[in-house]
Amino acid sequence: MKRVIIFRNGSGVDGKVVLVTHSLDDLLAAASQKLAIRAAHLYTPQGGLIDDIRLIRDDDILYVSEGEDFQLPVQPSPGVRPPGHVGARMTPLCIGTPPSACSGASPTNDWVTLNVGGQIFTTTRATLVTKEPNSMLAKMFSCEDSSLLPSNRDAHGAYLIDRSYTYFEPLLNFLRNGTLILDPCINPEGVLEEARFFGIESAVPVLEALITSREETQELEPLTRQQVVDALITTHHKDELRFQGINLRGADLSKLDLRNINFKFADLSRCNLAGANMNGCCLERANLCGANLEGAQLLNVKLLCANLESANLRACNFEDPAGTRSNCEGVNLRGAVLEGSMLAGVNLRVATLKNANLKNCDLRAAVLAGADLENCDLSGSDLQEANLRGANLKDAAFELMLTPLHMSQTMTCDL
């Protein structure tokens, strides 16, 4: 059941609390008895005539007249003679606010206690009103319009506001000092929603910029091993897993089963892929600069124009017993280490292998036509039936080769 506080029309003292029952007539009868007058009309603090019981809220302040028009409520000024005494000065009464807030006292000294989502906040009225005068909080707690003042209070008298205290606290601090500071664990999108709800407009562009900045940062941050493992676990082995253009820079993906994943344009620089199974992967134009692929399985991979400069591919296996050949055309292997790798039949046409270490590699029937093998170490490698036509073999080392090169293999080579 609702209750209201009633005053005589034009008065701000000697109020009475009455229960709101079933009808407006019952309320007028109760007001007549409490105030010892013949109550005829009820008015809001702004002078609005109440003609329907449903318009009354719990803890509303109402003014009762005997038929006369609404009169602005007044109360005695501090330090003067009692009300009703001849010559007493009268000042307008601000409804729903302590007298100090409207009687000349500094609003900075007027403290307000809020209960937001169960968390208690104590601040000054000036904090809520000054910085954002058009906000909902300013309208709630300003002296000019008390109609928006929260009607419900907790057991200790704090105004109840049913919102998230987690997101409200940064906004209250923003109203205090003009700077928006968020702890790392606080989602700025939640604070933005509260800023829009309370109408704290100056905080909105700051939060929007912060959210955009965080999204861009998250997009730039490389995926972790755990995130990749989660993706592998939740994807059916027959489905295509696409990491196209994804940032995996520096990630530890060693010994994972990464078969048939699309890494096209992905950033795998300085990534640890040692012992990983990458059979059937598409690494076209991917960046594997400085990556560690030692002992990786690379059957039927596509490395077209990929960047593996200074990468470690020691003891990698590119040779498919079924006869399918890996396509590494145009790949950049400058300064890479491929010592002991199985590269039989691999297409390395126009690849860059300058200063690469290809010791003891199996390069039988490999296509190295037009490749740059300048200063490349091919000592102990097997180049039987390999195609080196048009390749740059300047200062390349061929010591201890298992099979001597045939003239037809190196036709038009730059020696």
C-alpha positions as CSV (number, residue, x, y, z in Angstrom):
1,M,0.0,0.0,0.0
2,K,1.3,3.5,-0.9
3,R,1.7,6.4,1.5
4,V,2.1,10.1,0.8
5,I,3.2,13.2,2.7
6,I,0.6,16.0,2.7
7,F,0.9,19.7,3.5
8,R,-1.6,22.5,3.6
9,N,-1.7,24.5,0.4
10,G,1.1,27.1,0.5
11,S,2.8,25.6,3.5
12,G,6.0,23.5,3.8
13,V,5.7,22.7,7.5
14,D,3.6,20.5,9.7
15,G,3.3,17.7,7.1
16,K,1.4,14.6,7.7
17,V,1.8,11.0,6.4
18,V,-1.3,9.3,5.2
19,L,-2.1,6.0,3.5
20,V,-3.5,6.0,0.0
21,T,-6.5,3.7,0.0
22,H,-9.0,2.9,-2.8
23,S,-10.3,6.3,-4.0
24,L,-9.4,10.0,-4.2
25,D,-12.4,10.8,-2.0
26,D,-11.0,8.5,0.7
27,L,-7.7,10.3,0.5
28,L,-9.3,13.7,0.7
29,A,-11.3,12.6,3.7
30,A,-8.1,11.4,5.4
31,A,-6.4,14.7,4.6
32,S,-9.3,16.7,6.0
33,Q,-9.0,14.7,9.3
34,K,-5.2,15.0,9.5
35,L,-4.9,18.7,8.6
36,A,-8.2,19.8,10.2
37,I,-9.5,21.4,7.0
38,R,-12.1,20.7,4.4
39,A,-9.9,19.2,1.7
40,A,-11.2,19.7,-1.8
41,H,-8.2,19.4,-4.1
42,L,-4.7,17.8,-4.2
43,Y,-1.8,19.4,-6.0
44,T,1.7,18.2,-6.9
45,P,4.7,20.4,-5.9
46,Q,4.7,21.9,-9.4
47,G,1.0,22.9,-9.0
48,G,-0.5,20.0,-11.1
49,L,-4.1,19.1,-10.1
50,I,-4.5,15.4,-9.2
51,D,-7.8,14.1,-10.4
52,D,-7.0,10.3,-10.5
53,I,-5.8,8.2,-7.6
54,R,-3.6,6.2,-10.1
55,L,-1.4,9.3,-10.6
56,I,-0.1,9.1,-7.1
57,R,3.1,7.3,-6.4
58,D,4.5,6.0,-3.1
59,D,6.2,8.7,-1.0
60,D,4.8,11.5,-3.1
61,I,4.5,15.0,-1.6
62,L,1.1,16.6,-2.0
63,Y,-0.5,19.9,-1.2
64,V,-4.2,20.0,0.0
65,S,-6.4,23.0,-0.7
66,E,-10.0,23.8,0.4
67,G,-10.9,24.8,-3.1
68,E,-8.5,27.7,-3.7
69,D,-5.8,27.6,-6.5
70,F,-2.3,26.2,-5.8
71,Q,0.0,28.4,-3.8
72,L,3.8,28.0,-3.8
73,P,4.8,26.4,-0.5
74,V,7.0,28.5,1.7
75,Q,9.0,28.0,5.0
76,P,10.6,30.4,7.4
77,S,14.1,31.5,6.7
78,P,16.8,30.2,9.1
79,G,17.2,32.4,12.2
80,V,13.9,34.4,12.0
81,R,10.9,34.2,14.2
82,P,8.5,31.3,14.2
83,P,6.1,30.8,11.3
84,G,2.9,32.7,11.6
85,H,4.5,35.5,13.5
86,V,3.8,38.9,12.1
87,G,6.8,40.1,10.0
88,A,8.4,36.7,9.6
89,R,10.3,36.4,6.3
90,M,9.2,33.5,4.1
91,T,11.3,31.7,1.5
92,P,10.3,29.1,-1.2
93,L,10.7,25.5,-0.1
94,C,12.5,23.0,-2.3
95,I,10.6,19.7,-2.0
96,G,12.6,16.5,-1.6
97,T,15.9,18.3,-0.7
98,P,17.5,19.3,2.6
99,P,16.8,23.0,3.5
100,S,20.6,23.7,3.2
101,A,20.5,23.0,-0.5
102,C,18.0,25.8,-1.2
103,S,18.4,28.3,1.6
104,G,21.7,29.9,0.6
105,A,24.1,27.2,1.9
106,S,26.7,26.0,-0.5
107,P,25.5,22.9,-2.5
108,T,29.0,21.5,-2.0
109,N,28.2,20.9,1.6
110,D,24.9,19.1,0.7
111,W,25.7,15.4,0.8
112,V,23.7,12.8,-1.0
113,T,23.7,9.0,-0.4
114,L,22.8,6.7,-3.2
115,N,22.2,2.9,-3.2
116,V,23.0,1.8,-6.7
117,G,22.4,-1.9,-7.3
118,G,23.1,-2.6,-3.6
119,Q,26.3,-0.6,-3.4
120,I,26.4,2.6,-1.3
121,F,27.8,5.8,-2.8
122,T,28.1,9.1,-1.0
123,T,28.8,12.3,-2.9
124,T,27.8,15.9,-3.0
125,R,24.8,17.3,-4.8
126,A,27.2,19.6,-6.7
127,T,29.0,16.6,-8.2
128,L,25.7,15.3,-9.6
129,V,24.5,18.6,-10.9
130,T,27.4,20.8,-11.9
131,K,29.3,18.9,-14.7
132,E,26.3,17.5,-16.6
133,P,23.4,19.9,-15.8
134,N,21.2,18.2,-18.4
135,S,21.8,14.6,-17.2
136,M,19.2,12.5,-15.5
137,L,21.2,12.6,-12.2
138,A,21.3,16.4,-12.3
139,K,17.5,16.6,-12.9
140,M,17.0,14.1,-10.1
141,F,18.9,16.0,-7.5
142,S,18.6,19.6,-8.5
143,C,16.5,22.0,-6.5
144,E,14.7,23.3,-9.6
145,D,12.9,20.0,-10.4
146,S,12.2,17.6,-7.5
147,S,9.6,15.5,-9.5
148,L,12.4,13.2,-10.7
149,L,13.8,12.5,-7.2
150,P,13.8,8.8,-6.6
151,S,10.7,8.0,-4.5
152,N,12.1,4.9,-2.8
153,R,14.9,4.8,-0.1
154,D,16.5,2.0,1.7
155,A,16.4,1.5,5.5
156,H,19.3,4.0,5.9
157,G,17.6,6.7,3.8
158,A,19.8,6.2,0.7
159,Y,18.1,6.8,-2.6
160,L,17.6,3.5,-4.4
161,I,18.7,3.4,-8.1
162,D,18.3,0.0,-9.9
163,R,21.4,0.1,-12.1
164,S,24.7,-1.7,-12.1
165,Y,27.1,-0.2,-9.5
166,T,30.1,-1.7,-11.4
167,Y,29.5,0.6,-14.4
168,F,28.1,3.5,-12.3
169,E,31.2,4.0,-10.2
170,P,33.5,5.1,-13.1
171,L,30.8,7.6,-14.2
172,L,30.5,9.1,-10.7
173,N,34.3,9.6,-10.6
174,F,34.1,11.2,-14.0
175,L,31.5,13.7,-12.6
176,R,33.9,14.3,-9.7
177,N,37.2,15.0,-11.6
178,G,36.4,15.1,-15.3
179,T,38.6,12.1,-16.1
180,L,37.3,8.7,-17.1
181,I,39.4,5.9,-15.6
182,L,38.4,2.3,-16.1
183,D,40.0,-0.7,-14.3
184,P,41.1,-3.4,-16.7
185,C,38.4,-5.8,-15.6
186,I,35.6,-3.3,-16.4
187,N,33.9,-3.6,-19.8
188,P,33.7,-0.1,-21.4
189,E,30.6,-1.1,-23.3
190,G,28.7,-1.5,-20.0
191,V,29.9,1.9,-18.8
192,L,28.8,3.4,-22.2
193,E,25.3,2.0,-21.7
194,E,25.1,3.6,-18.3
195,A,26.4,6.9,-19.6
196,R,23.6,6.9,-22.2
197,F,21.0,5.9,-19.7
198,F,21.9,8.7,-17.2
199,G,22.5,11.2,-20.0
200,I,26.1,11.9,-19.2
201,E,26.8,13.0,-22.8
202,S,30.4,14.2,-22.4
203,A,31.5,10.7,-21.4
204,V,29.9,9.0,-24.4
205,P,32.5,10.0,-27.1
206,V,35.3,9.2,-24.7
207,L,33.9,5.7,-24.1
208,E,33.2,5.2,-27.8
209,A,36.8,6.1,-28.7
210,L,38.1,3.7,-25.9
211,I,36.0,0.8,-27.2
212,T,37.2,1.4,-30.8
213,S,40.8,1.5,-29.6
214,R,40.4,-1.7,-27.7
215,E,38.8,-3.5,-30.6
216,E,41.7,-2.5,-32.9
217,T,44.2,-3.6,-30.3
218,Q,42.4,-7.0,-29.9
219,E,42.4,-7.4,-33.7
220,L,46.2,-6.8,-33.7
221,E,47.0,-9.2,-30.9
222,P,48.1,-12.6,-32.0
223,L,46.1,-15.7,-31.2
224,T,47.5,-17.9,-28.4
225,R,48.2,-21.6,-28.5
226,Q,45.1,-22.2,-26.3
227,Q,42.9,-20.3,-28.7
228,V,44.1,-22.4,-31.6
229,V,43.7,-25.6,-29.6
230,D,40.1,-24.5,-28.8
231,A,39.4,-23.9,-32.5
232,L,40.8,-27.4,-33.4
233,I,38.8,-29.1,-30.7
234,T,35.5,-27.5,-31.7
235,T,35.9,-28.0,-35.5
236,H,35.0,-31.3,-37.1
237,H,38.0,-33.0,-38.7
238,K,36.2,-32.9,-42.1
239,D,35.4,-29.2,-41.9
240,E,37.8,-26.6,-43.3
241,L,39.4,-24.5,-40.6
242,R,40.2,-21.1,-41.9
243,F,42.9,-18.9,-40.3
244,Q,43.3,-16.8,-43.4
245,G,45.0,-13.5,-42.6
246,I,45.0,-14.3,-38.8
247,N,47.8,-13.0,-36.6
248,L,49.7,-15.9,-35.0
249,R,53.0,-14.1,-34.6
250,G,55.2,-15.8,-32.1
251,A,52.6,-18.4,-31.1
252,D,53.7,-21.8,-29.9
253,L,52.0,-24.3,-32.2
254,S,54.6,-27.0,-31.8
255,K,53.5,-30.7,-32.3
256,L,49.9,-29.7,-33.1
257,D,47.8,-31.4,-35.8
258,L,47.2,-28.5,-38.2
259,R,46.4,-30.5,-41.3
260,N,44.5,-28.9,-44.2
261,I,44.2,-25.5,-42.4
262,N,44.0,-22.4,-44.6
263,F,46.8,-20.0,-43.4
264,K,46.7,-17.9,-46.5
265,F,48.1,-14.4,-45.8
266,A,48.5,-15.4,-42.1
267,D,51.2,-13.9,-40.0
268,L,53.2,-16.8,-38.6
269,S,56.5,-15.0,-38.1
270,R,58.7,-16.3,-35.3
271,C,56.0,-18.9,-34.7
272,N,57.1,-22.3,-33.2
273,L,55.8,-25.0,-35.5
274,A,58.4,-27.6,-34.6
275,G,57.1,-31.2,-35.1
276,A,53.7,-29.9,-36.2
277,N,51.7,-31.8,-38.8
278,M,50.9,-29.3,-41.6
279,N,50.1,-31.7,-44.4
280,G,47.8,-30.1,-47.0
281,C,48.0,-26.7,-45.4
282,C,47.6,-23.6,-47.6
283,L,50.4,-21.1,-46.7
284,E,50.2,-19.0,-49.8
285,R,51.7,-15.6,-49.2
286,A,51.9,-16.3,-45.5
287,N,54.6,-14.7,-43.4
288,L,56.8,-17.3,-41.7
289,C,59.9,-15.2,-41.4
290,G,62.1,-16.6,-38.6
291,A,59.6,-19.4,-37.8
292,N,60.7,-22.7,-36.4
293,L,59.4,-25.7,-38.5
294,E,62.1,-28.2,-37.5
295,G,60.8,-31.7,-38.1
296,A,57.4,-30.5,-39.4
297,Q,55.4,-32.6,-41.8
298,L,54.7,-30.5,-44.9
299,L,53.3,-33.0,-47.5
300,N,51.3,-31.4,-50.2
301,V,51.5,-27.9,-48.8
302,K,51.0,-24.7,-50.8
303,L,53.8,-22.2,-50.1
304,L,53.4,-20.0,-53.2
305,C,55.2,-16.7,-52.6
306,A,55.3,-17.3,-48.9
307,N,58.0,-15.6,-46.8
308,L,60.2,-18.0,-44.9
309,E,63.3,-15.9,-44.7
310,S,65.7,-17.1,-42.0
311,A,63.2,-19.8,-41.0
312,N,64.3,-23.2,-39.6
313,L,63.1,-26.1,-41.7
314,R,65.7,-28.6,-40.6
315,A,64.7,-32.2,-41.2
316,C,61.3,-31.3,-42.6
317,N,59.4,-33.8,-44.7
318,F,57.9,-32.5,-48.0
319,E,57.9,-35.9,-49.8
320,D,54.5,-37.6,-50.2
321,P,54.8,-41.4,-50.9
322,A,51.6,-41.0,-52.9
323,G,53.4,-38.8,-55.4
324,T,51.6,-35.5,-54.6
325,R,54.1,-32.7,-54.7
326,S,54.3,-29.6,-52.5
327,N,54.1,-26.3,-54.4
328,C,56.6,-23.8,-53.2
329,E,56.9,-21.7,-56.3
330,G,58.2,-18.2,-55.7
331,V,58.8,-18.9,-52.0
332,N,61.4,-16.7,-50.2
333,L,63.8,-19.0,-48.3
334,R,66.7,-16.5,-48.1
335,G,69.0,-17.6,-45.3
336,A,66.7,-20.4,-44.3
337,V,68.0,-23.7,-42.9
338,L,66.7,-26.8,-44.6
339,E,69.5,-29.2,-43.7
340,G,68.5,-32.8,-43.9
341,S,65.0,-32.1,-45.3
342,M,63.1,-34.4,-47.7
343,L,62.3,-32.2,-50.7
344,A,62.0,-34.8,-53.4
345,G,59.7,-33.5,-56.3
346,V,59.0,-30.2,-54.6
347,N,58.3,-27.3,-56.9
348,L,60.7,-24.5,-56.0
349,R,60.5,-22.7,-59.3
350,V,61.8,-19.1,-59.2
351,A,62.2,-19.5,-55.4
352,T,64.8,-17.4,-53.5
353,L,67.3,-19.6,-51.7
354,K,70.2,-17.2,-51.5
355,N,72.5,-18.1,-48.6
356,A,70.2,-21.0,-47.6
357,N,71.5,-24.1,-46.0
358,L,70.5,-27.2,-48.0
359,K,73.1,-29.6,-46.8
360,N,72.2,-33.3,-47.1
361,C,68.8,-32.6,-48.6
362,D,66.9,-35.0,-50.8
363,L,66.1,-32.9,-53.8
364,R,65.5,-35.7,-56.3
365,A,63.3,-34.5,-59.2
366,A,62.8,-31.2,-57.5
367,V,62.0,-28.2,-59.7
368,L,64.5,-25.4,-59.1
369,A,64.2,-23.8,-62.5
370,G,64.9,-20.0,-62.3
371,A,65.6,-20.3,-58.6
372,D,68.2,-18.0,-56.9
373,L,70.7,-20.4,-55.3
374,E,73.5,-17.9,-54.9
375,N,75.9,-18.8,-52.1
376,C,73.6,-21.7,-51.2
377,D,75.2,-24.7,-49.5
378,L,74.1,-27.9,-51.3
379,S,76.8,-30.1,-49.9
380,G,75.9,-33.7,-49.6
381,S,72.5,-33.2,-51.2
382,D,70.9,-35.5,-53.8
383,L,70.0,-33.6,-56.9
384,Q,69.3,-36.5,-59.2
385,E,66.9,-35.5,-62.0
386,A,66.4,-32.1,-60.3
387,N,65.6,-29.2,-62.7
388,L,68.1,-26.4,-62.3
389,R,67.6,-24.7,-65.6
390,G,68.0,-21.0,-65.5
391,A,68.9,-21.1,-61.8
392,N,71.5,-18.7,-60.3
393,L,74.2,-21.0,-58.9
394,K,76.8,-18.4,-58.3
395,D,79.1,-19.4,-55.4
396,A,76.8,-22.3,-54.6
397,A,78.6,-25.2,-52.8
398,F,78.1,-28.8,-54.3
399,E,80.7,-30.7,-52.3
400,L,80.1,-34.4,-51.5
401,M,77.0,-34.6,-53.7
402,L,75.5,-38.1,-53.9
403,T,74.8,-37.8,-57.7
404,P,76.9,-35.6,-60.0
405,L,74.9,-33.0,-61.9
406,H,74.2,-33.7,-65.6
407,M,74.7,-30.9,-68.1
408,S,71.1,-31.0,-69.1
409,Q,70.1,-30.2,-65.5
410,T,72.0,-26.9,-65.4
411,M,71.5,-25.7,-68.9
412,T,71.4,-21.9,-69.1
413,C,72.4,-21.7,-65.4
414,D,74.3,-18.6,-64.2
415,L,77.4,-20.1,-62.6
